[in-house]
């Protein structure tokens, strides 16, 4: 009786086990910053502080009147551009990438003018360093409260910017919730900045107040849409017949 030789089947490429992704590596579009970008950011910040502190004449007058306005407009645009990622069904992936780049650019512009705004106010003796850093204790008057809102907004925006720069460190599912919480501090910072800008400076025109009210309403609507979409996705996953129950 002849023995039939059956060759050992070789695994197909599709059945081969793929190595698990490295949980420590961030997404390709958000690499961790190296020493050169951090050094460049430090030098740029020092240059902005020096410019605002030493500026005089028309430049000082313009920075004193408009640096805070430019910062608030740029940071408002950054927040609203970041919220465009909610509309995945309406925007193509490349459009969302463009919006993400504009979101970061507007955020950097806003942070830069925020540094100019604070420095020129201190250099012009409009506020003291303790007022700018919120180290003089709790505000006791309405004017101090409106000013403190600006300082609080600055801290929250810096926190959001730092988590955005180091987004690659939060790229795993384990850290996505802390990232959303910390980076989402920009929403509270933006609300505080809007109230500060409308109350701490000169009296705004009615169209300015209406514009920021529309922006705030749009941001709230986008957040509601995000929550609804996430809730719908979770409900669909629970009701999926192919879902394996453990």
BAPADO-801349 format. One record per residue (C-alpha): residue number from 1; residue in one letter; x negated, y, z. Coordinates in Angstrom, 2 decimals. Example, Ala and Ser with C-alpha at 12.3 -4.5 7.8 and 13.67 -1.06 7.14 Angstrom:
2
<site><pos>1</pos><code>A</code><px>-12.30</px><py>-4.50</py><pz>7.80</pz></site>
<site><pos>2</pos><code>S</code><px>-13.67</px><py>-1.06</py><pz>7.14</pz></site>
This chain:
246
<site><pos>1</pos><code>X</code><px>0.00</px><py>0.00</py><pz>0.00</pz></site>
<site><pos>2</pos><code>X</code><px>-1.56</px><py>3.28</py><pz>-1.11</pz></site>
<site><pos>3</pos><code>X</code><px>-1.67</px><py>6.16</py><pz>1.32</pz></site>
<site><pos>4</pos><code>X</code><px>-0.46</px><py>9.46</py><pz>-0.02</pz></site>
<site><pos>5</pos><code>X</code><px>-2.50</px><py>12.45</py><pz>1.02</pz></site>
<site><pos>6</pos><code>X</code><px>-0.44</px><py>15.46</py><pz>1.93</pz></site>
<site><pos>7</pos><code>X</code><px>-2.54</px><py>18.65</py><pz>1.93</pz></site>
<site><pos>8</pos><code>X</code><px>-2.19</px><py>20.91</py><pz>4.93</pz></site>
<site><pos>9</pos><code>X</code><px>-0.03</px><py>23.88</py><pz>3.93</pz></site>
<site><pos>10</pos><code>X</code><px>-1.75</px><py>27.22</py><pz>4.12</pz></site>
<site><pos>11</pos><code>X</code><px>0.19</px><py>30.03</py><pz>5.78</pz></site>
<site><pos>12</pos><code>X</code><px>1.54</px><py>32.59</py><pz>3.38</pz></site>
<site><pos>13</pos><code>X</code><px>0.47</px><py>36.22</py><pz>3.79</pz></site>
<site><pos>14</pos><code>X</code><px>3.95</px><py>37.14</py><pz>4.91</pz></site>
<site><pos>15</pos><code>X</code><px>3.95</px><py>34.50</py><pz>7.67</pz></site>
<site><pos>16</pos><code>X</code><px>0.53</px><py>35.44</py><pz>8.97</pz></site>
<site><pos>17</pos><code>X</code><px>0.67</px><py>37.23</py><pz>12.26</pz></site>
<site><pos>18</pos><code>X</code><px>-0.10</px><py>40.91</py><pz>11.98</pz></site>
<site><pos>19</pos><code>X</code><px>-2.26</px><py>42.40</py><pz>14.70</pz></site>
<site><pos>20</pos><code>X</code><px>-0.38</px><py>44.59</py><pz>17.13</pz></site>
<site><pos>21</pos><code>X</code><px>-0.91</px><py>48.32</py><pz>16.75</pz></site>
<site><pos>22</pos><code>X</code><px>-3.41</px><py>49.96</py><pz>19.00</pz></site>
<site><pos>23</pos><code>X</code><px>-1.36</px><py>51.68</py><pz>21.69</pz></site>
<site><pos>24</pos><code>X</code><px>-4.11</px><py>54.19</py><pz>22.35</pz></site>
<site><pos>25</pos><code>X</code><px>-4.29</px><py>55.65</py><pz>18.86</pz></site>
<site><pos>26</pos><code>X</code><px>-2.06</px><py>58.55</py><pz>17.96</pz></site>
<site><pos>27</pos><code>X</code><px>-0.17</px><py>59.02</py><pz>14.73</pz></site>
<site><pos>28</pos><code>X</code><px>-2.27</px><py>60.06</py><pz>11.72</pz></site>
<site><pos>29</pos><code>X</code><px>-0.72</px><py>63.53</py><pz>11.53</pz></site>
<site><pos>30</pos><code>X</code><px>-1.40</px><py>64.37</py><pz>15.19</pz></site>
<site><pos>31</pos><code>X</code><px>-5.03</px><py>63.47</py><pz>15.94</pz></site>
<site><pos>32</pos><code>X</code><px>-6.45</px><py>64.35</py><pz>19.32</pz></site>
<site><pos>33</pos><code>X</code><px>-8.38</px><py>67.65</py><pz>19.14</pz></site>
<site><pos>34</pos><code>X</code><px>-12.15</px><py>67.45</py><pz>19.13</pz></site>
<site><pos>35</pos><code>X</code><px>-14.60</px><py>69.81</py><pz>20.82</pz></site>
<site><pos>36</pos><code>X</code><px>-14.90</px><py>72.16</py><pz>17.83</pz></site>
<site><pos>37</pos><code>X</code><px>-11.17</px><py>73.04</py><pz>17.63</pz></site>
<site><pos>38</pos><code>X</code><px>-11.08</px><py>73.55</py><pz>21.39</pz></site>
<site><pos>39</pos><code>X</code><px>-14.12</px><py>75.83</py><pz>21.22</pz></site>
<site><pos>40</pos><code>X</code><px>-12.59</px><py>77.77</py><pz>18.33</pz></site>
<site><pos>41</pos><code>X</code><px>-9.37</px><py>78.21</py><pz>20.30</pz></site>
<site><pos>42</pos><code>X</code><px>-11.30</px><py>79.48</py><pz>23.34</pz></site>
<site><pos>43</pos><code>X</code><px>-13.27</px><py>81.96</py><pz>21.22</pz></site>
<site><pos>44</pos><code>X</code><px>-10.10</px><py>83.17</py><pz>19.50</pz></site>
<site><pos>45</pos><code>X</code><px>-8.37</px><py>83.67</py><pz>22.85</pz></site>
<site><pos>46</pos><code>X</code><px>-11.36</px><py>85.63</py><pz>24.15</pz></site>
<site><pos>47</pos><code>X</code><px>-11.34</px><py>87.78</py><pz>21.00</pz></site>
<site><pos>48</pos><code>X</code><px>-7.62</px><py>88.53</py><pz>21.40</pz></site>
<site><pos>49</pos><code>X</code><px>-8.06</px><py>89.49</py><pz>25.06</pz></site>
<site><pos>50</pos><code>X</code><px>-11.03</px><py>91.73</py><pz>24.22</pz></site>
<site><pos>51</pos><code>X</code><px>-9.16</px><py>93.38</py><pz>21.35</pz></site>
<site><pos>52</pos><code>X</code><px>-6.12</px><py>94.17</py><pz>23.48</pz></site>
<site><pos>53</pos><code>X</code><px>-8.23</px><py>95.37</py><pz>26.42</pz></site>
<site><pos>54</pos><code>X</code><px>-10.44</px><py>97.70</py><pz>24.37</pz></site>
<site><pos>55</pos><code>X</code><px>-7.91</px><py>98.89</py><pz>21.79</pz></site>
<site><pos>56</pos><code>X</code><px>-7.08</px><py>102.57</py><pz>21.71</pz></site>
<site><pos>57</pos><code>X</code><px>-5.16</px><py>105.11</py><pz>19.67</pz></site>
<site><pos>58</pos><code>X</code><px>-2.53</px><py>103.87</py><pz>17.19</pz></site>
<site><pos>59</pos><code>X</code><px>-3.58</px><py>100.24</py><pz>17.62</pz></site>
<site><pos>60</pos><code>X</code><px>-2.99</px><py>100.41</py><pz>21.39</pz></site>
<site><pos>61</pos><code>X</code><px>0.37</px><py>102.11</py><pz>20.85</pz></site>
<site><pos>62</pos><code>X</code><px>1.45</px><py>99.52</py><pz>18.30</pz></site>
<site><pos>63</pos><code>X</code><px>0.38</px><py>96.57</py><pz>20.46</pz></site>
<site><pos>64</pos><code>X</code><px>2.08</px><py>98.10</py><pz>23.50</pz></site>
<site><pos>65</pos><code>X</code><px>5.36</px><py>98.45</py><pz>21.61</pz></site>
<site><pos>66</pos><code>X</code><px>5.36</px><py>95.50</py><pz>19.22</pz></site>
<site><pos>67</pos><code>X</code><px>3.12</px><py>92.65</py><pz>20.46</pz></site>
<site><pos>68</pos><code>X</code><px>5.86</px><py>91.28</py><pz>22.68</pz></site>
<site><pos>69</pos><code>X</code><px>8.44</px><py>91.62</py><pz>19.90</pz></site>
<site><pos>70</pos><code>X</code><px>6.26</px><py>89.71</py><pz>17.42</pz></site>
<site><pos>71</pos><code>X</code><px>5.56</px><py>87.03</py><pz>20.04</pz></site>
<site><pos>72</pos><code>X</code><px>9.25</px><py>86.55</py><pz>20.78</pz></site>
<site><pos>73</pos><code>X</code><px>10.24</px><py>86.42</py><pz>17.11</pz></site>
<site><pos>74</pos><code>X</code><px>7.45</px><py>83.95</py><pz>16.27</pz></site>
<site><pos>75</pos><code>X</code><px>8.20</px><py>81.70</py><pz>19.23</pz></site>
<site><pos>76</pos><code>X</code><px>11.92</px><py>81.81</py><pz>18.42</pz></site>
<site><pos>77</pos><code>X</code><px>11.11</px><py>80.72</py><pz>14.88</pz></site>
<site><pos>78</pos><code>X</code><px>8.88</px><py>77.95</py><pz>16.20</pz></site>
<site><pos>79</pos><code>X</code><px>11.64</px><py>76.57</py><pz>18.43</pz></site>
<site><pos>80</pos><code>X</code><px>14.23</px><py>76.67</py><pz>15.65</pz></site>
<site><pos>81</pos><code>X</code><px>11.87</px><py>75.09</py><pz>13.12</pz></site>
<site><pos>82</pos><code>X</code><px>11.10</px><py>72.32</py><pz>15.59</pz></site>
<site><pos>83</pos><code>X</code><px>14.82</px><py>71.64</py><pz>15.90</pz></site>
<site><pos>84</pos><code>X</code><px>15.12</px><py>71.04</py><pz>12.15</pz></site>
<site><pos>85</pos><code>X</code><px>13.79</px><py>67.53</py><pz>12.77</pz></site>
<site><pos>86</pos><code>X</code><px>17.27</px><py>66.73</py><pz>14.12</pz></site>
<site><pos>87</pos><code>X</code><px>18.71</px><py>66.82</py><pz>10.61</pz></site>
<site><pos>88</pos><code>X</code><px>17.12</px><py>63.63</py><pz>9.26</pz></site>
<site><pos>89</pos><code>X</code><px>20.14</px><py>62.96</py><pz>7.06</pz></site>
<site><pos>90</pos><code>X</code><px>20.00</px><py>66.38</py><pz>5.42</pz></site>
<site><pos>91</pos><code>X</code><px>16.27</px><py>66.98</py><pz>4.97</pz></site>
<site><pos>92</pos><code>X</code><px>13.89</px><py>64.82</py><pz>2.98</pz></site>
<site><pos>93</pos><code>X</code><px>10.76</px><py>63.58</py><pz>4.78</pz></site>
<site><pos>94</pos><code>X</code><px>8.47</px><py>66.02</py><pz>2.95</pz></site>
<site><pos>95</pos><code>X</code><px>10.78</px><py>68.91</py><pz>3.86</pz></site>
<site><pos>96</pos><code>X</code><px>10.62</px><py>67.88</py><pz>7.50</pz></site>
<site><pos>97</pos><code>X</code><px>6.82</px><py>67.78</py><pz>7.26</pz></site>
<site><pos>98</pos><code>X</code><px>6.78</px><py>71.32</py><pz>5.89</pz></site>
<site><pos>99</pos><code>X</code><px>9.05</px><py>72.42</py><pz>8.73</pz></site>
<site><pos>100</pos><code>X</code><px>6.71</px><py>70.75</py><pz>11.23</pz></site>
<site><pos>101</pos><code>X</code><px>3.71</px><py>72.65</py><pz>9.82</pz></site>
<site><pos>102</pos><code>X</code><px>5.62</px><py>75.92</py><pz>9.95</pz></site>
<site><pos>103</pos><code>X</code><px>6.75</px><py>75.07</py><pz>13.50</pz></site>
<site><pos>104</pos><code>X</code><px>3.13</px><py>74.75</py><pz>14.63</pz></site>
<site><pos>105</pos><code>X</code><px>1.96</px><py>77.83</py><pz>12.73</pz></site>
<site><pos>106</pos><code>X</code><px>4.72</px><py>79.98</py><pz>14.23</pz></site>
<site><pos>107</pos><code>X</code><px>3.93</px><py>78.62</py><pz>17.69</pz></site>
<site><pos>108</pos><code>X</code><px>0.25</px><py>79.52</py><pz>17.36</pz></site>
<site><pos>109</pos><code>X</code><px>1.15</px><py>82.99</py><pz>16.10</pz></site>
<site><pos>110</pos><code>X</code><px>3.54</px><py>83.49</py><pz>19.00</pz></site>
<site><pos>111</pos><code>X</code><px>1.02</px><py>82.33</py><pz>21.60</pz></site>
<site><pos>112</pos><code>X</code><px>-1.61</px><py>84.67</py><pz>20.11</pz></site>
<site><pos>113</pos><code>X</code><px>0.65</px><py>87.71</py><pz>20.28</pz></site>
<site><pos>114</pos><code>X</code><px>1.77</px><py>86.65</py><pz>23.74</pz></site>
<site><pos>115</pos><code>X</code><px>-1.86</px><py>86.90</py><pz>24.87</pz></site>
<site><pos>116</pos><code>X</code><px>-2.09</px><py>90.34</py><pz>23.24</pz></site>
<site><pos>117</pos><code>X</code><px>1.18</px><py>91.43</py><pz>24.86</pz></site>
<site><pos>118</pos><code>X</code><px>0.12</px><py>90.47</py><pz>28.38</pz></site>
<site><pos>119</pos><code>X</code><px>-3.41</px><py>91.84</py><pz>28.07</pz></site>
<site><pos>120</pos><code>X</code><px>-2.39</px><py>95.21</py><pz>26.66</pz></site>
<site><pos>121</pos><code>X</code><px>0.18</px><py>95.67</py><pz>29.44</pz></site>
<site><pos>122</pos><code>X</code><px>-2.47</px><py>94.95</py><pz>32.08</pz></site>
<site><pos>123</pos><code>X</code><px>-5.07</px><py>97.16</py><pz>30.36</pz></site>
<site><pos>124</pos><code>X</code><px>-2.54</px><py>100.00</py><pz>30.13</pz></site>
<site><pos>125</pos><code>X</code><px>-1.69</px><py>99.64</py><pz>33.85</pz></site>
<site><pos>126</pos><code>X</code><px>1.93</px><py>98.85</py><pz>33.00</pz></site>
<site><pos>127</pos><code>X</code><px>1.72</px><py>95.75</py><pz>35.18</pz></site>
<site><pos>128</pos><code>X</code><px>-0.86</px><py>94.36</py><pz>37.55</pz></site>
<site><pos>129</pos><code>X</code><px>-2.69</px><py>91.04</py><pz>37.20</pz></site>
<site><pos>130</pos><code>X</code><px>-0.63</px><py>89.66</py><pz>40.09</pz></site>
<site><pos>131</pos><code>X</code><px>2.59</px><py>90.49</py><pz>38.24</pz></site>
<site><pos>132</pos><code>X</code><px>1.31</px><py>88.87</py><pz>35.06</pz></site>
<site><pos>133</pos><code>X</code><px>0.27</px><py>85.67</py><pz>36.85</pz></site>
<site><pos>134</pos><code>X</code><px>3.30</px><py>85.57</py><pz>39.17</pz></site>
<site><pos>135</pos><code>X</code><px>1.10</px><py>85.41</py><pz>42.25</pz></site>
<site><pos>136</pos><code>X</code><px>2.76</px><py>88.17</py><pz>44.25</pz></site>
<site><pos>137</pos><code>X</code><px>5.57</px><py>86.01</py><pz>45.54</pz></site>
<site><pos>138</pos><code>X</code><px>9.25</px><py>85.96</py><pz>44.64</pz></site>
<site><pos>139</pos><code>X</code><px>10.72</px><py>89.06</py><pz>42.92</pz></site>
<site><pos>140</pos><code>X</code><px>12.70</px><py>91.37</py><pz>45.16</pz></site>
<site><pos>141</pos><code>X</code><px>14.25</px><py>93.72</py><pz>42.59</pz></site>
<site><pos>142</pos><code>X</code><px>16.02</px><py>93.26</py><pz>39.28</pz></site>
<site><pos>143</pos><code>X</code><px>13.08</px><py>94.77</py><pz>37.39</pz></site>
<site><pos>144</pos><code>X</code><px>10.68</px><py>92.35</py><pz>39.07</pz></site>
<site><pos>145</pos><code>X</code><px>12.99</px><py>89.45</py><pz>38.23</pz></site>
<site><pos>146</pos><code>X</code><px>13.11</px><py>90.33</py><pz>34.50</pz></site>
<site><pos>147</pos><code>X</code><px>9.32</px><py>90.63</py><pz>34.53</pz></site>
<site><pos>148</pos><code>X</code><px>8.94</px><py>87.29</py><pz>36.32</pz></site>
<site><pos>149</pos><code>X</code><px>11.05</px><py>85.64</py><pz>33.63</pz></site>
<site><pos>150</pos><code>X</code><px>8.44</px><py>86.68</py><pz>31.08</pz></site>
<site><pos>151</pos><code>X</code><px>5.64</px><py>85.14</py><pz>33.13</pz></site>
<site><pos>152</pos><code>X</code><px>7.65</px><py>81.95</py><pz>33.61</pz></site>
<site><pos>153</pos><code>X</code><px>8.27</px><py>81.80</py><pz>29.86</pz></site>
<site><pos>154</pos><code>X</code><px>4.53</px><py>82.18</py><pz>29.23</pz></site>
<site><pos>155</pos><code>X</code><px>3.70</px><py>79.22</py><pz>31.48</pz></site>
<site><pos>156</pos><code>X</code><px>6.36</px><py>77.03</py><pz>29.88</pz></site>
<site><pos>157</pos><code>X</code><px>5.23</px><py>77.89</py><pz>26.36</pz></site>
<site><pos>158</pos><code>X</code><px>1.63</px><py>77.10</py><pz>27.26</pz></site>
<site><pos>159</pos><code>X</code><px>2.77</px><py>73.74</py><pz>28.64</pz></site>
<site><pos>160</pos><code>X</code><px>4.70</px><py>73.01</py><pz>25.44</pz></site>
<site><pos>161</pos><code>X</code><px>1.71</px><py>74.06</py><pz>23.31</pz></site>
<site><pos>162</pos><code>X</code><px>-0.69</px><py>71.85</py><pz>25.27</pz></site>
<site><pos>163</pos><code>X</code><px>1.53</px><py>68.79</py><pz>24.95</pz></site>
<site><pos>164</pos><code>X</code><px>1.96</px><py>69.53</py><pz>21.25</pz></site>
<site><pos>165</pos><code>X</code><px>-1.81</px><py>69.71</py><pz>20.70</pz></site>
<site><pos>166</pos><code>X</code><px>-2.31</px><py>66.44</py><pz>22.59</pz></site>
<site><pos>167</pos><code>X</code><px>0.71</px><py>64.78</py><pz>21.04</pz></site>
<site><pos>168</pos><code>X</code><px>-1.43</px><py>61.84</py><pz>19.89</pz></site>
<site><pos>169</pos><code>X</code><px>-1.95</px><py>60.87</py><pz>23.53</pz></site>
<site><pos>170</pos><code>X</code><px>1.83</px><py>60.42</py><pz>23.91</pz></site>
<site><pos>171</pos><code>X</code><px>2.22</px><py>58.32</py><pz>20.76</pz></site>
<site><pos>172</pos><code>X</code><px>3.26</px><py>55.10</py><pz>22.50</pz></site>
<site><pos>173</pos><code>X</code><px>6.81</px><py>54.23</py><pz>23.51</pz></site>
<site><pos>174</pos><code>X</code><px>5.72</px><py>54.27</py><pz>27.14</pz></site>
<site><pos>175</pos><code>X</code><px>4.88</px><py>57.97</py><pz>27.03</pz></site>
<site><pos>176</pos><code>X</code><px>7.49</px><py>59.28</py><pz>24.60</pz></site>
<site><pos>177</pos><code>X</code><px>9.90</px><py>60.32</py><pz>27.36</pz></site>
<site><pos>178</pos><code>X</code><px>7.27</px><py>62.32</py><pz>29.31</pz></site>
<site><pos>179</pos><code>X</code><px>6.27</px><py>63.99</py><pz>26.03</pz></site>
<site><pos>180</pos><code>X</code><px>9.85</px><py>64.99</py><pz>25.26</pz></site>
<site><pos>181</pos><code>X</code><px>10.31</px><py>66.33</py><pz>28.77</pz></site>
<site><pos>182</pos><code>X</code><px>7.07</px><py>68.36</py><pz>28.83</pz></site>
<site><pos>183</pos><code>X</code><px>7.25</px><py>69.57</py><pz>25.24</pz></site>
<site><pos>184</pos><code>X</code><px>10.92</px><py>70.34</py><pz>25.73</pz></site>
<site><pos>185</pos><code>X</code><px>9.88</px><py>72.94</py><pz>28.32</pz></site>
<site><pos>186</pos><code>X</code><px>9.71</px><py>75.30</py><pz>25.34</pz></site>
<site><pos>187</pos><code>X</code><px>13.54</px><py>75.47</py><pz>25.33</pz></site>
<site><pos>188</pos><code>X</code><px>13.65</px><py>76.79</py><pz>28.88</pz></site>
<site><pos>189</pos><code>X</code><px>10.69</px><py>79.05</py><pz>28.13</pz></site>
<site><pos>190</pos><code>X</code><px>12.42</px><py>80.42</py><pz>25.06</pz></site>
<site><pos>191</pos><code>X</code><px>15.63</px><py>81.17</py><pz>26.96</pz></site>
<site><pos>192</pos><code>X</code><px>13.62</px><py>82.94</py><pz>29.68</pz></site>
<site><pos>193</pos><code>X</code><px>11.64</px><py>84.86</py><pz>27.04</pz></site>
<site><pos>194</pos><code>X</code><px>14.81</px><py>86.05</py><pz>25.29</pz></site>
<site><pos>195</pos><code>X</code><px>16.31</px><py>87.33</py><pz>28.55</pz></site>
<site><pos>196</pos><code>X</code><px>12.97</px><py>88.96</py><pz>29.45</pz></site>
<site><pos>197</pos><code>X</code><px>12.69</px><py>90.64</py><pz>26.04</pz></site>
<site><pos>198</pos><code>X</code><px>16.24</px><py>91.98</py><pz>26.16</pz></site>
<site><pos>199</pos><code>X</code><px>16.04</px><py>93.32</py><pz>29.72</pz></site>
<site><pos>200</pos><code>X</code><px>12.45</px><py>94.16</py><pz>30.67</pz></site>
<site><pos>201</pos><code>X</code><px>11.66</px><py>96.56</py><pz>27.82</pz></site>
<site><pos>202</pos><code>X</code><px>13.51</px><py>99.27</py><pz>25.95</pz></site>
<site><pos>203</pos><code>X</code><px>17.23</px><py>98.89</py><pz>25.39</pz></site>
<site><pos>204</pos><code>X</code><px>17.76</px><py>96.58</py><pz>22.38</pz></site>
<site><pos>205</pos><code>X</code><px>20.06</px><py>97.40</py><pz>19.49</pz></site>
<site><pos>206</pos><code>X</code><px>23.36</px><py>95.48</py><pz>19.36</pz></site>
<site><pos>207</pos><code>X</code><px>22.30</px><py>93.59</py><pz>16.22</pz></site>
<site><pos>208</pos><code>X</code><px>19.20</px><py>92.34</py><pz>18.05</pz></site>
<site><pos>209</pos><code>X</code><px>21.29</px><py>90.96</py><pz>20.90</pz></site>
<site><pos>210</pos><code>X</code><px>23.69</px><py>89.37</py><pz>18.41</pz></site>
<site><pos>211</pos><code>X</code><px>20.80</px><py>87.78</py><pz>16.47</pz></site>
<site><pos>212</pos><code>X</code><px>19.34</px><py>86.12</py><pz>19.53</pz></site>
<site><pos>213</pos><code>X</code><px>22.81</px><py>85.00</py><pz>20.63</pz></site>
<site><pos>214</pos><code>X</code><px>23.29</px><py>83.29</py><pz>17.26</pz></site>
<site><pos>215</pos><code>X</code><px>19.85</px><py>81.65</py><pz>17.55</pz></site>
<site><pos>216</pos><code>X</code><px>20.64</px><py>80.36</py><pz>21.04</pz></site>
<site><pos>217</pos><code>X</code><px>23.98</px><py>79.01</py><pz>19.88</pz></site>
<site><pos>218</pos><code>X</code><px>22.31</px><py>77.26</py><pz>16.92</pz></site>
<site><pos>219</pos><code>X</code><px>19.75</px><py>75.69</py><pz>19.25</pz></site>
<site><pos>220</pos><code>X</code><px>22.48</px><py>74.40</py><pz>21.57</pz></site>
<site><pos>221</pos><code>X</code><px>24.42</px><py>72.99</py><pz>18.60</pz></site>
<site><pos>222</pos><code>X</code><px>21.30</px><py>71.23</py><pz>17.29</pz></site>
<site><pos>223</pos><code>X</code><px>20.66</px><py>69.68</py><pz>20.70</pz></site>
<site><pos>224</pos><code>X</code><px>24.25</px><py>68.44</py><pz>20.87</pz></site>
<site><pos>225</pos><code>X</code><px>23.85</px><py>66.92</py><pz>17.42</pz></site>
<site><pos>226</pos><code>X</code><px>20.63</px><py>65.22</py><pz>18.52</pz></site>
<site><pos>227</pos><code>X</code><px>22.34</px><py>63.70</py><pz>21.56</pz></site>
<site><pos>228</pos><code>X</code><px>25.27</px><py>62.48</py><pz>19.49</pz></site>
<site><pos>229</pos><code>X</code><px>22.99</px><py>60.91</py><pz>16.90</pz></site>
<site><pos>230</pos><code>X</code><px>20.93</px><py>59.11</py><pz>19.55</pz></site>
<site><pos>231</pos><code>X</code><px>24.09</px><py>57.88</py><pz>21.27</pz></site>
<site><pos>232</pos><code>X</code><px>25.47</px><py>56.59</py><pz>17.96</pz></site>
<site><pos>233</pos><code>X</code><px>22.24</px><py>54.75</py><pz>17.22</pz></site>
<site><pos>234</pos><code>X</code><px>22.24</px><py>53.07</py><pz>20.64</pz></site>
<site><pos>235</pos><code>X</code><px>25.88</px><py>52.05</py><pz>20.23</pz></site>
<site><pos>236</pos><code>X</code><px>25.17</px><py>50.60</py><pz>16.78</pz></site>
<site><pos>237</pos><code>X</code><px>22.23</px><py>48.59</py><pz>18.12</pz></site>
<site><pos>238</pos><code>X</code><px>24.35</px><py>47.16</py><pz>20.95</pz></site>
<site><pos>239</pos><code>X</code><px>27.13</px><py>46.15</py><pz>18.57</pz></site>
<site><pos>240</pos><code>X</code><px>24.82</px><py>44.67</py><pz>15.93</pz></site>
<site><pos>241</pos><code>X</code><px>25.64</px><py>40.92</py><pz>15.47</pz></site>
<site><pos>242</pos><code>X</code><px>22.02</px><py>40.08</py><pz>14.75</pz></site>
<site><pos>243</pos><code>X</code><px>20.83</px><py>41.44</py><pz>18.05</pz></site>
<site><pos>244</pos><code>X</code><px>19.20</px><py>38.79</py><pz>20.21</pz></site>
<site><pos>245</pos><code>X</code><px>20.56</px><py>38.67</py><pz>23.73</pz></site>
<site><pos>246</pos><code>X</code><px>18.10</px><py>37.89</py><pz>26.46</pz></site>
